[in-house]
Amino acid sequence: MVTLSQIFAFLITAVILTVTPGPDNLMVLGISLSKGRRLGIIFGIGCSLGCLSHALIAMLGVGIIIISSPNLFAMLKFLGGAYLIYLGASILLTHKYGKLSEQKTTHYQDASLTFVKGLLASSINPKVALFFISFLPQFVVPHQGDVAIQLGLLSILFITQAIFIFSLIAYFSGSIGNILRRNPKTSLWLNRISGSLLVLLGIRTWFIV
């Protein structure tokens, strides 16, 4: 089983990693600023739950094969970067096609789509894969019981704190965004900045070593 000292050490590290600027929290920030805190929170929850795929891979040991294979890892980096660029481009085009989208999409559909986008963004993020496969096992103590169970419990802890932190980021940045979006020109620049940020993050992902 996992001890309290393990949980404490892991939780501190997990929180530091989650709040450190990176693709996931910057995506939550960008979505919240451009589309509001509600969708930002939904995106953050999807992003957090997307870690489940990496946790499962780490528990099964398949991740070692992926990381050790240059071609497979290169493909993962390409897909992750391309998806970030797609999200950024979608935000950049929101101002131009926003009214048309609002007419054809219900609140439920918009929330569902945002959740799925967050889920996919995390699932194909190579940095998240590296964390679960290379870093997470460092907090596992083999003689304390089943390694897979320890990995599973630590993964749940990581996902829980990520949901909490991403929700806080979305809430406060979304509140600021709601105020700024009342001015059409400000709204346009918010979209440009948020979208451009995600595009740049996508390009940067391709250069992760």
Secondary structure, 3 states (H helix, E strand, C coil): CCCHHHHHHHHHHHHHHHHCCCHHHHHHHHHHHHHCHHHHHHHHHHHHHCHHHHHHHHHHCHHHHHHHCHHHHHHHHHHHHHHHHHHHHHHHCHHHHHHHHHHHCCHHHHHHHHHHHHHHHHHCCHHHHHHHHHHHHHHCCHHHCCHHHHHHHHHHHHHHHHHHHHHHHHHHHHHHHHHHCCCHHHHHHHHHHHHHHHHHHHHHHCCCC
